[in-house]
Amino acid sequence: MRIREREFERIRSVLEEADADGPMTAREILQVLEDHGVEFDSAHRVATVLGRHAQSGDVEVIQDQPYRYQFSDRSN
């Protein structure tokens, strides 16, 4: 599995485990990751990983200020 895929799966699994619900900013997601002992480079890296998966429909990007990210129902 490629690094980007592993990062995406790690983000998704931690958010599921944390029962994180609804759209979240990259900074909020980073905080949840850190709260669960998962190191991630930065909120920018979280946004980059999730933004790439938005292209395939796995993540919805809500283009507000700041951007918010939400996993699509079809993500498994």
MOPAC internal coordinates of N, CA, C and O (Angstrom, degrees):
PM7 1SCF
backbone

  N    0.0000 0     0.00 0     0.00 0    0    0    0
  C    1.4570 1     0.00 0     0.00 0    1    0    0
  C    1.5342 1   107.89 1     0.00 0    2    1    0
  O    1.2310 1   120.68 1   -44.24 1    3    2    1
  N    1.2903 1   116.31 1   135.76 1    3    2    1
  C    1.4590 1   120.65 1  -179.36 1    5    3    2
  C    1.5275 1   111.47 1   -70.12 1    6    5    3
  O    1.2310 1   121.56 1   -21.13 1    7    6    5
  N    1.3276 1   114.62 1   158.87 1    7    6    5
  C    1.4666 1   120.36 1  -178.19 1    9    7    6
  C    1.5187 1   111.09 1   -57.41 1   10    9    7
  O    1.2310 1   120.02 1   135.18 1   11   10    9
  N    1.3277 1   117.56 1   -44.82 1   11   10    9
  C    1.4715 1   119.97 1  -179.17 1   13   11   10
  C    1.5171 1   111.39 1   -60.95 1   14   13   11
  O    1.2310 1   120.65 1   140.42 1   15   14   13
  N    1.3173 1   116.36 1   -39.58 1   15   14   13
  C    1.4674 1   119.90 1   178.70 1   17   15   14
  C    1.5184 1   110.60 1   -65.54 1   18   17   15
  O    1.2310 1   120.57 1   138.81 1   19   18   17
  N    1.3277 1   116.51 1   -41.19 1   19   18   17
  C    1.4715 1   119.76 1   179.13 1   21   19   18
  C    1.5248 1   110.56 1   -64.63 1   22   21   19
  O    1.2310 1   120.53 1   139.33 1   23   22   21
  N    1.3290 1   116.60 1   -40.67 1   23   22   21
  C    1.4650 1   119.69 1   178.04 1   25   23   22
  C    1.5227 1   110.67 1   -62.27 1   26   25   23
  O    1.2310 1   120.67 1   135.20 1   27   26   25
  N    1.3180 1   116.33 1   -44.80 1   27   26   25
  C    1.4565 1   121.07 1   179.75 1   29   27   26
  C    1.5264 1   110.67 1   -61.30 1   30   29   27
  O    1.2310 1   120.71 1   133.16 1   31   30   29
  N    1.3245 1   116.25 1   -46.84 1   31   30   29
  C    1.4639 1   120.38 1  -179.60 1   33   31   30
  C    1.5237 1   110.93 1   -64.07 1   34   33   31
  O    1.2310 1   120.34 1   142.76 1   35   34   33
  N    1.3170 1   116.95 1   -37.24 1   35   34   33
  C    1.4690 1   120.43 1   178.77 1   37   35   34
  C    1.5265 1   110.35 1   -64.78 1   38   37   35
  O    1.2310 1   120.30 1   134.53 1   39   38   37
  N    1.3248 1   117.02 1   -45.47 1   39   38   37
  C    1.4658 1   120.77 1   178.06 1   41   39   38
  C    1.5216 1   110.20 1   -59.72 1   42   41   39
  O    1.2310 1   121.18 1   129.41 1   43   42   41
  N    1.3167 1   115.34 1   -50.59 1   43   42   41
  C    1.4626 1   119.91 1  -177.22 1   45   43   42
  C    1.5298 1   111.93 1   -61.35 1   46   45   43
  O    1.2310 1   120.27 1   136.09 1   47   46   45
  N    1.3182 1   117.08 1   -43.91 1   47   46   45
  C    1.4642 1   118.95 1  -177.15 1   49   47   46
  C    1.5277 1   112.17 1   -68.13 1   50   49   47
  O    1.2310 1   120.13 1   142.58 1   51   50   49
  N    1.3277 1   117.36 1   -37.42 1   51   50   49
  C    1.4710 1   119.45 1   178.11 1   53   51   50
  C    1.5226 1   110.29 1   -66.88 1   54   53   51
  O    1.2310 1   120.02 1   137.97 1   55   54   53
  N    1.3288 1   117.56 1   -42.03 1   55   54   53
  C    1.4634 1   119.86 1   179.22 1   57   55   54
  C    1.5243 1   111.25 1   -64.89 1   58   57   55
  O    1.2310 1   120.21 1   143.29 1   59   58   57
  N    1.3255 1   117.21 1   -36.71 1   59   58   57
  C    1.4677 1   120.40 1   176.36 1   61   59   58
  C    1.5213 1   110.16 1   -66.31 1   62   61   59
  O    1.2310 1   120.65 1   135.25 1   63   62   61
  N    1.3308 1   116.36 1   -44.75 1   63   62   61
  C    1.4627 1   121.27 1   179.72 1   65   63   62
  C    1.5289 1   111.00 1   -62.02 1   66   65   63
  O    1.2310 1   120.83 1   141.82 1   67   66   65
  N    1.3318 1   116.01 1   -38.18 1   67   66   65
  C    1.4671 1   121.17 1  -179.43 1   69   67   66
  C    1.5190 1   111.76 1   -79.17 1   70   69   67
  O    1.2310 1   121.02 1   174.83 1   71   70   69
  N    1.3219 1   115.66 1    -5.17 1   71   70   69
  C    1.4615 1   122.03 1  -177.37 1   73   71   70
  C    1.5294 1   110.30 1    57.49 1   74   73   71
  O    1.2310 1   121.60 1  -144.39 1   75   74   73
  N    1.3469 1   114.54 1    35.61 1   75   74   73
  C    1.4676 1   120.67 1   177.24 1   77   75   74
  C    1.5178 1   107.72 1   -69.82 1   78   77   75
  O    1.2310 1   121.27 1   -47.76 1   79   78   77
  N    1.2951 1   115.17 1   132.24 1   79   78   77
  C    1.4479 1   121.26 1  -170.71 1   81   79   78
  C    1.5156 1   109.80 1  -129.21 1   82   81   79
  O    1.2310 1   120.53 1   -37.19 1   83   82   81
  N    1.3047 1   116.60 1   142.81 1   83   82   81
  C    1.4551 1   120.57 1   175.83 1   85   83   82
  C    1.5133 1   113.26 1    81.55 1   86   85   83
  O    1.2310 1   120.83 1    -7.70 1   87   86   85
  N    1.3042 1   116.03 1   172.30 1   87   86   85
  C    1.4636 1   121.11 1  -178.90 1   89   87   86
  C    1.5303 1   111.54 1   -65.27 1   90   89   87
  O    1.2310 1   121.31 1   -40.48 1   91   90   89
  N    1.3295 1   115.10 1   139.52 1   91   90   89
  C    1.4596 1   121.05 1   179.87 1   93   91   90
  C    1.5254 1   109.34 1  -135.07 1   94   93   91
  O    1.2310 1   121.02 1   -30.04 1   95   94   93
  N    1.3254 1   115.66 1   149.96 1   95   94   93
  C    1.4588 1   119.74 1   174.29 1   97   95   94
  C    1.5267 1   108.76 1   -75.69 1   98   97   95
  O    1.2310 1   120.92 1   -16.25 1   99   98   97
  N    1.3208 1   115.85 1   163.75 1   99   98   97
  C    1.4661 1   120.51 1   177.08 1  101   99   98
  C    1.5239 1   110.30 1   -61.06 1  102  101   99
  O    1.2310 1   120.14 1   142.46 1  103  102  101
  N    1.3054 1   117.33 1   -37.54 1  103  102  101
  C    1.4710 1   121.13 1   178.97 1  105  103  102
  C    1.5366 1   110.92 1   -65.66 1  106  105  103
  O    1.2310 1   120.12 1   139.45 1  107  106  105
  N    1.3264 1   117.37 1   -40.55 1  107  106  105
  C    1.4627 1   120.83 1   177.16 1  109  107  106
  C    1.5218 1   110.86 1   -64.92 1  110  109  107
  O    1.2310 1   120.74 1   139.02 1  111  110  109
  N    1.3183 1   116.19 1   -40.98 1  111  110  109
  C    1.4666 1   120.81 1   178.14 1  113  111  110
  C    1.5235 1   109.97 1   -63.86 1  114  113  111
  O    1.2310 1   120.49 1   135.89 1  115  114  113
  N    1.3219 1   116.68 1   -44.11 1  115  114  113
  C    1.4648 1   120.95 1   177.73 1  117  115  114
  C    1.5304 1   110.30 1   -57.85 1  118  117  115
  O    1.2310 1   120.00 1   139.09 1  119  118  117
  N    1.3142 1   117.60 1   -40.91 1  119  118  117
  C    1.4589 1   120.89 1   179.62 1  121  119  118
  C    1.5297 1   111.14 1   -64.24 1  122  121  119
  O    1.2310 1   120.04 1   138.77 1  123  122  121
  N    1.3323 1   117.52 1   -41.23 1  123  122  121
  C    1.4683 1   120.85 1   177.39 1  125  123  122
  C    1.5284 1   109.53 1   -62.63 1  126  125  123
  O    1.2310 1   120.55 1   136.76 1  127  126  125
  N    1.3355 1   116.56 1   -43.24 1  127  126  125
  C    1.4639 1   120.28 1   178.40 1  129  127  126
  C    1.5278 1   110.17 1   -58.77 1  130  129  127
  O    1.2310 1   120.67 1   131.58 1  131  130  129
  N    1.3198 1   116.33 1   -48.42 1  131  130  129
  C    1.4622 1   120.78 1  -179.47 1  133  131  130
  C    1.5249 1   111.55 1   -63.06 1  134  133  131
  O    1.2310 1   120.38 1   140.39 1  135  134  133
  N    1.3297 1   116.88 1   -39.61 1  135  134  133
  C    1.4640 1   121.20 1   178.49 1  137  135  134
  C    1.5308 1   111.93 1   -62.05 1  138  137  135
  O    1.2310 1   120.61 1   155.88 1  139  138  137
  N    1.3221 1   116.43 1   -24.12 1  139  138  137
  C    1.4677 1   121.88 1  -179.96 1  141  139  138
  C    1.5323 1   111.80 1  -103.02 1  142  141  139
  O    1.2310 1   120.92 1  -163.75 1  143  142  141
  N    1.3205 1   115.85 1    16.25 1  143  142  141
  C    1.4617 1   120.26 1   174.70 1  145  143  142
  C    1.5136 1   115.59 1    74.55 1  146  145  143
  O    1.2310 1   120.29 1  -160.60 1  147  146  145
  N    1.3322 1   117.05 1    19.40 1  147  146  145
  C    1.4562 1   121.03 1   179.99 1  149  147  146
  C    1.5238 1   108.85 1  -103.24 1  150  149  147
  O    1.2310 1   121.08 1   -60.11 1  151  150  149
  N    1.3249 1   115.54 1   119.89 1  151  150  149
  C    1.4563 1   119.98 1   179.12 1  153  151  150
  C    1.5275 1   109.68 1   -83.21 1  154  153  151
  O    1.2310 1   121.49 1   -43.50 1  155  154  153
  N    1.3038 1   114.76 1   136.50 1  155  154  153
  C    1.4632 1   121.78 1   176.72 1  157  155  154
  C    1.5072 1   105.90 1  -140.92 1  158  157  155
  O    1.2310 1   119.92 1   -35.60 1  159  158  157
  N    1.3161 1   117.76 1   144.40 1  159  158  157
  C    1.4646 1   121.69 1  -173.74 1  161  159  158
  C    1.5144 1   113.72 1   -54.91 1  162  161  159
  O    1.2310 1   120.61 1   129.37 1  163  162  161
  N    1.3239 1   116.44 1   -50.63 1  163  162  161
  C    1.4633 1   120.12 1  -173.36 1  165  163  162
  C    1.5261 1   109.88 1  -169.40 1  166  165  163
  O    1.2310 1   121.57 1   -10.91 1  167  166  165
  N    1.3348 1   114.61 1   169.09 1  167  166  165
  C    1.4690 1   119.67 1   173.73 1  169  167  166
  C    1.5268 1   109.62 1   -63.98 1  170  169  167
  O    1.2310 1   120.50 1   147.15 1  171  170  169
  N    1.3248 1   116.64 1   -32.85 1  171  170  169
  C    1.4670 1   120.52 1   178.26 1  173  171  170
  C    1.5281 1   110.40 1   -62.09 1  174  173  171
  O    1.2310 1   120.29 1   139.47 1  175  174  173
  N    1.3271 1   117.06 1   -40.53 1  175  174  173
  C    1.4725 1   120.33 1   179.08 1  177  175  174
  C    1.5282 1   110.09 1   -66.15 1  178  177  175
  O    1.2310 1   120.16 1   138.92 1  179  178  177
  N    1.3260 1   117.30 1   -41.08 1  179  178  177
  C    1.4668 1   121.02 1   176.78 1  181  179  178
  C    1.5293 1   109.30 1   -58.01 1  182  181  179
  O    1.2310 1   120.54 1   133.09 1  183  182  181
  N    1.3310 1   116.57 1   -46.91 1  183  182  181
  C    1.4675 1   121.35 1  -179.66 1  185  183  182
  C    1.5196 1   111.35 1   -62.61 1  186  185  183
  O    1.2310 1   120.32 1   140.93 1  187  186  185
  N    1.3222 1   117.00 1   -39.07 1  187  186  185
  C    1.4650 1   120.98 1   179.56 1  189  187  186
  C    1.5246 1   110.88 1   -64.23 1  190  189  187
  O    1.2310 1   120.54 1   132.27 1  191  190  189
  N    1.3233 1   116.58 1   -47.73 1  191  190  189
  C    1.4672 1   120.96 1  -179.49 1  193  191  190
  C    1.5251 1   110.41 1   -61.58 1  194  193  191
  O    1.2310 1   120.42 1   132.30 1  195  194  193
  N    1.3311 1   116.80 1   -47.70 1  195  194  193
  C    1.4629 1   119.64 1  -178.05 1  197  195  194
  C    1.5233 1   111.86 1   -70.12 1  198  197  195
  O    1.2310 1   120.38 1   144.41 1  199  198  197
  N    1.3149 1   116.88 1   -35.59 1  199  198  197
  C    1.4614 1   120.36 1   177.34 1  201  199  198
  C    1.5185 1   112.32 1   -61.52 1  202  201  199
  O    1.2310 1   120.74 1   140.96 1  203  202  201
  N    1.3127 1   116.19 1   -39.04 1  203  202  201
  C    1.4767 1   119.52 1   177.81 1  205  203  202
  C    1.5214 1   111.01 1   -65.06 1  206  205  203
  O    1.2310 1   120.69 1   143.08 1  207  206  205
  N    1.3136 1   116.28 1   -36.92 1  207  206  205
  C    1.4656 1   119.03 1  -179.80 1  209  207  206
  C    1.5217 1   112.22 1   -77.84 1  210  209  207
  O    1.2310 1   120.12 1   165.28 1  211  210  209
  N    1.3005 1   117.37 1   -14.72 1  211  210  209
  C    1.4648 1   120.34 1   174.74 1  213  211  210
  C    1.5300 1   110.04 1   -66.99 1  214  213  211
  O    1.2310 1   120.71 1   149.95 1  215  214  213
  N    1.3124 1   116.24 1   -30.05 1  215  214  213
  C    1.4657 1   120.64 1   179.93 1  217  215  214
  C    1.5219 1   111.88 1   -63.23 1  218  217  215
  O    1.2310 1   120.31 1   150.05 1  219  218  217
  N    1.3325 1   117.01 1   -29.95 1  219  218  217
  C    1.4645 1   120.36 1   179.74 1  221  219  218
  C    1.5300 1   112.14 1   -96.08 1  222  221  219
  O    1.2310 1   120.54 1   179.68 1  223  222  221
  N    1.3329 1   116.57 1    -0.32 1  223  222  221
  C    1.4558 1   120.19 1   177.30 1  225  223  222
  C    1.5142 1   114.85 1    89.11 1  226  225  223
  O    1.2310 1   119.71 1  -175.02 1  227  226  225
  N    1.3351 1   118.15 1     4.98 1  227  226  225
  C    1.4630 1   121.21 1   179.58 1  229  227  226
  C    1.5240 1   112.37 1   -74.83 1  230  229  227
  O    1.2310 1   121.20 1   155.66 1  231  230  229
  N    1.3342 1   115.32 1   -24.34 1  231  230  229
  C    1.4662 1   121.38 1  -176.81 1  233  231  230
  C    1.5188 1   107.75 1  -134.49 1  234  233  231
  O    1.2310 1   121.05 1   -39.22 1  235  234  233
  N    1.3137 1   115.59 1   140.78 1  235  234  233
  C    1.4620 1   120.33 1   173.42 1  237  235  234
  C    1.5262 1   107.79 1  -101.17 1  238  237  235
  O    1.2310 1   120.94 1   -50.22 1  239  238  237
  N    1.3239 1   115.81 1   129.78 1  239  238  237
  C    1.4582 1   120.99 1   176.80 1  241  239  238
  C    1.5172 1   107.64 1  -101.58 1  242  241  239
  O    1.2310 1   120.90 1   -60.65 1  243  242  241
  N    1.3131 1   115.87 1   119.35 1  243  242  241
  C    1.4603 1   121.49 1   177.77 1  245  243  242
  C    1.5187 1   106.55 1   -95.67 1  246  245  243
  O    1.2310 1   121.29 1   -71.53 1  247  246  245
  N    1.3081 1   115.14 1   108.47 1  247  246  245
  C    1.4582 1   120.75 1  -171.00 1  249  247  246
  C    1.5168 1   111.21 1   -83.25 1  250  249  247
  O    1.2310 1   121.99 1  -109.18 1  251  250  249
  N    1.2865 1   113.80 1    70.82 1  251  250  249
  C    1.4479 1   123.91 1   175.98 1  253  251  250
  C    1.5236 1   105.35 1  -107.64 1  254  253  251
  O    1.2310 1   119.63 1     5.62 1  255  254  253
  N    1.2865 1   118.31 1  -174.38 1  255  254  253
  C    1.4642 1   121.03 1   174.87 1  257  255  254
  C    1.5030 1   108.92 1  -115.81 1  258  257  255
  O    1.2310 1   118.38 1   -69.55 1  259  258  257
  N    1.2953 1   120.70 1   110.45 1  259  258  257
  C    1.4596 1   126.74 1    -4.06 1  261  259  258
  C    1.5325 1   111.18 1   -79.35 1  262  261  259
  O    1.2310 1   121.27 1   -15.04 1  263  262  261
  N    1.3338 1   115.17 1   164.96 1  263  262  261
  C    1.4593 1   119.86 1   176.96 1  265  263  262
  C    1.5247 1   109.08 1   -57.26 1  266  265  263
  O    1.2310 1   121.57 1   -31.60 1  267  266  265
  N    1.3245 1   114.61 1   148.40 1  267  266  265
  C    1.4687 1   121.08 1   175.05 1  269  267  266
  C    1.5256 1   107.81 1  -124.94 1  270  269  267
  O    1.2310 1   121.61 1   -29.04 1  271  270  269
  N    1.3065 1   114.52 1   150.96 1  271  270  269
  C    1.4658 1   121.32 1  -176.18 1  273  271  270
  C    1.5154 1   109.56 1  -123.30 1  274  273  271
  O    1.2310 1   121.56 1   -40.66 1  275  274  273
  N    1.3269 1   114.62 1   139.34 1  275  274  273
  C    1.4608 1   120.27 1   178.52 1  277  275  274
  C    1.5194 1   107.73 1  -141.32 1  278  277  275
  O    1.2310 1   120.62 1   -45.66 1  279  278  277
  N    1.3281 1   116.41 1   134.34 1  279  278  277
  C    1.4531 1   120.47 1   178.26 1  281  279  278
  C    1.5211 1   109.27 1   -73.01 1  282  281  279
  O    1.2310 1   120.96 1   -42.43 1  283  282  281
  N    1.3148 1   115.76 1   137.57 1  283  282  281
  C    1.4663 1   121.45 1   178.61 1  285  283  282
  C    1.5170 1   109.59 1   -72.68 1  286  285  283
  O    1.2310 1   120.68 1   -26.24 1  287  286  285
  N    1.3008 1   116.30 1   153.76 1  287  286  285
  C    1.4603 1   121.77 1   178.78 1  289  287  286
  C    1.5145 1   111.97 1   -60.05 1  290  289  287
  O    1.2310 1   120.34 1   150.54 1  291  290  289
  N    1.3101 1   116.96 1   -29.46 1  291  290  289
  C    1.4522 1   119.95 1  -177.02 1  293  291  290
  C    1.5167 1   113.23 1   -77.69 1  294  293  291
  O    1.2310 1   119.05 1   172.85 1  295  294  293
  N    1.3435 1   119.42 1    -7.15 1  295  294  293
  C    1.4661 1   121.92 1   177.29 1  297  295  294
  C    1.5173 1   109.78 1   -68.32 1  298  297  295
  O    1.2310 1   121.22 1   -51.88 1  299  298  297
  N    1.3086 1   115.28 1   128.12 1  299  298  297
  C    1.4782 1   120.46 1   177.86 1  301  299  298
  C    1.4867 1   109.36 1  -130.59 1  302  301  299
  O    1.2310 1   120.10 1   180.00 1  303  302  301

